[in-house]
Amino acid sequence: MEKEKNINETSPRALPIVLFRGEQYFADLRLNEFRPVRGFDSIPFDGEEGRIMCRNTGVIICKSCGMSAIISKAFEEQQLRCMKCFNRFE
């Protein structure tokens, strides 16, 4: 059982893709940045453009621990908690 857990932790994961202004971006929640599907320049979540993209694509960042997640627009009105530190997202 332990061996299976290690395999899953080290296996590659597919990054979610978000659409912003007609362009597709990988949303790297571990590195907190957007990367164009076709291109190389990354856009950090905490930069001016990155904050706009986060608001428009549903990416939220916990102010307490820095964990990021993508939420559906259907959950915008609800009080959500961070999966890492359990503080409420603002």
C-alpha positions in Angstrom: 0.0 0.0 0.0 2.8 2.4 0.8 4.5 1.8 -2.5 1.2 2.7 -4.3 1.0 6.0 -2.4 4.6 7.0 -3.5 3.8 6.3 -7.1 0.7 8.6 -7.0 2.6 11.4 -5.3 5.4 11.4 -7.9 3.3 10.9 -11.1 2.8 13.9 -13.4 -0.5 15.8 -13.2 -2.4 17.6 -15.9 -2.7 21.3 -15.3 -6.1 22.9 -15.7 -6.6 25.2 -18.6 -8.4 28.5 -18.3 -9.6 30.8 -21.0 -8.8 34.5 -20.7 -9.4 37.1 -23.5 -9.5 34.4 -26.1 -6.2 32.8 -25.1 -5.7 29.5 -23.3 -3.5 29.4 -20.2 -2.3 26.6 -17.9 -3.2 27.5 -14.4 -0.3 26.2 -12.3 -1.7 26.2 -8.8 1.5 24.9 -7.3 3.7 27.6 -8.7 0.9 30.3 -8.6 1.2 31.4 -12.2 -0.5 31.2 -15.5 1.4 30.0 -18.6 0.2 30.3 -22.1 -0.6 27.0 -23.8 1.3 28.3 -26.8 4.2 30.3 -25.5 6.7 30.6 -22.7 6.1 33.7 -20.6 4.5 33.1 -17.2 2.1 35.5 -15.5 2.4 35.3 -11.7 -0.9 35.3 -9.8 0.2 38.2 -7.6 1.1 40.5 -10.4 -1.3 43.2 -11.8 -2.4 41.1 -14.8 -2.4 37.9 -12.8 -4.8 39.3 -10.3 -7.2 40.3 -13.1 -6.9 36.8 -14.6 -7.5 35.2 -11.3 -10.8 37.2 -10.8 -11.9 36.4 -14.3 -11.0 32.7 -14.3 -12.1 31.6 -10.8 -8.7 31.2 -9.3 -8.6 32.1 -5.6 -5.6 32.3 -3.2 -5.7 31.8 0.5 -4.3 34.9 2.2 -3.2 32.9 5.2 -1.2 30.0 3.7 -1.0 30.9 -0.1 -2.7 27.8 -1.4 -4.6 28.4 -4.6 -7.7 26.7 -6.1 -10.1 27.1 -9.0 -13.7 27.5 -8.0 -16.9 27.5 -10.1 -18.8 30.7 -10.4 -21.7 28.8 -8.8 -19.8 28.9 -5.5 -18.9 32.7 -5.5 -21.6 33.6 -3.0 -20.7 30.8 -0.5 -18.2 31.0 2.3 -15.4 28.6 1.2 -12.6 27.4 3.3 -9.0 26.6 2.4 -8.3 22.9 2.1 -4.8 23.4 3.7 -5.3 25.8 6.6 -9.2 25.8 6.8 -9.3 29.6 7.0 -12.1 31.3 5.0 -11.4 32.7 1.5 -12.2 36.3 1.2 
